[in-house]
Amino acid sequence: MDLSQIGPNIVKLWQQYWQVFLLEGVMNTLKLTAIAVFFGVLLGTLVAMAKMCRFKVVRFFIGVYIEVIRGTPILLQLYIFYFVLPELLPFLALSPFMWVALALCINSSAYVSEVIRAGIQAVDKGQTEAARSLGLSGRQTMLRIVLPQAVRNILPALGNEFIMMLKETSLASTFFLGDLMTSYLLVGGATYLRFEALIIAGVIYLCLTFPLSKVVAAFERRMARGTAD
Amino acid sequence: MEQRTELIKTVDLHKSFGKLQVLKGVSETIHAGEVVSVIGPSGGGKSTFLRCLNMLETPEQGQIFFEGVEITGRKVDIDLHRQKMGMVFQHFNVFPHLSVKKNITLAPILVKGMSEAEANKKAMELLERVGLADKAEVMPGKLSGGQKQRLAIVRALAMEPDVMLFDEPTSALDPEMVGEVLEVIKGLVETGMTSVIVTHEMGFAREVSDRVLFMAEGVIMESGAPEELFSAPKNPRLQDFLAKVL
């Protein structure tokens, strides 16, 4: 490999293929991430509530759900959603892209539910006791006292979940689904300039995650200031 | 003896945490207008007894009657009765995400359906009373421990309770702030507010109480007027306890 050519090659690749990377790769990566995190948060909230409900049977099965998802590789889950489930559930008629989005969303829900549960349980028990002692119902206490404080713990962690998910969508390239890693496969394969294509993809991932992680960090600091007492 | 209304009555309360038996049969009656202090060694069941009175702890045996209603009964709407029992905690438990004023107005508006204007007016009166009127719009994080506890007291008062329960209200305070909080409690009991006060401040208990309960090992070992109990303790556990703390 002629290292001196890397710089010029990158420039050349970029000029020729920037649309593949940006318009297709980045767009699909963001689309997958947004779908996975948005529905992951919705589903994760339900899972968290179920995990804290009063019925032992429900708590048990939700516990199994969370353990199975967190205890198996995401790639294995993607295989199941891509190859097995469409055959088992043909009536759903989802596109391969949507099957993968669904897998990521289910995966995200398990992590998000634990984030939410931890955020709620981190709120001091004395807050609940004070609210209940004033005559607030369990529901009012949750909505007016516990959740507003839990959000401070939860939001920064959800930001991190978004960043994690953004990177994990690269696994969609296993099925050639048009995300940023697929762009690398396309461009690298067509030009045989694999290293250069990887650098371009890597820099783009960094450009996406670095500002996000800075935003999350700033947010965390603000939240920490808000609760200090 | 004058006719007195029974406000809270407990019958043979038992409570365990795991294998640890904390209350081993506590029967006691608090009358309207009475100021009762509960003293005793840590782990003797004082706080648990107090927390049972508004059902923050559920006793596994025994009954609690509040204003004639058995609140340990199965079909009781405990939220309704808690509105009439104010509670002040050792660690203040003010709501950090609400301003000082909103800490006070939250429950009257939400639970009693009071109008915001009325609740605000009342909150300002109460804040005035404890010298915190200038802090109304401040977040509680900016308050000192003593100020937080004064806020917690008026937050409970805003519900116009029939009884106030104090769970070691000065134990978490820096020494220089104990006085200001005790002053507020003293002012309150002088208005005739029925109060049950779990405390380690013996001087205070002696000064403000109509009656003092000495709790140890999960039972009330001695009960009586403060002069008797402090000057002529009969129970050997109490004699031992007073010798150590006084």
Boltz contact constraints between the chains, C-beta under 6 A:
constraints:
  - contact:
      token1: [A, 126]
      token2: [B, 89]
      max_distance: 6.0
  - contact:
      token1: [A, 126]
      token2: [B, 91]
      max_distance: 6.0
  - contact:
      token1: [A, 126]
      token2: [B, 93]
      max_distance: 6.0
  - contact:
      token1: [A, 129]
      token2: [B, 56]
      max_distance: 6.0
  - contact:
      token1: [A, 130]
      token2: [B, 93]
      max_distance: 6.0
  - contact:
      token1: [A, 133]
      token2: [B, 54]
      max_distance: 6.0
  - contact:
      token1: [A, 133]
      token2: [B, 82]
      max_distance: 6.0
  - contact:
      token1: [A, 133]
      token2: [B, 87]
      max_distance: 6.0
  - contact:
      token1: [A, 134]
      token2: [B, 107]
      max_distance: 6.0
  - contact:
      token1: [A, 134]
      token2: [B, 159]
      max_distance: 6.0
  - contact:
      token1: [A, 135]
      token2: [B, 79]
      max_distance: 6.0
  - contact:
      token1: [A, 135]
      token2: [B, 82]
      max_distance: 6.0
  - contact:
      token1: [A, 135]
      token2: [B, 83]
      max_distance: 6.0
  - contact:
      token1: [A, 135]
      token2: [B, 111]
      max_distance: 6.0
  - contact:
      token1: [A, 137]
      token2: [B, 79]
      max_distance: 6.0
  - contact:
      token1: [A, 140]
      token2: [B, 110]
      max_distance: 6.0
  - contact:
      token1: [A, 148]
      token2: [B, 97]
      max_distance: 6.0
  - contact:
      token1: [A, 149]
      token2: [B, 97]
      max_distance: 6.0
  - contact:
      token1: [A, 227]
      token2: [B, 96]
      max_distance: 6.0
  - contact:
      token1: [A, 228]
      token2: [B, 141]
      max_distance: 6.0
  - contact:
      token1: [A, 229]
      token2: [B, 96]
      max_distance: 6.0
  - contact:
      token1: [A, 229]
      token2: [B, 141]
      max_distance: 6.0
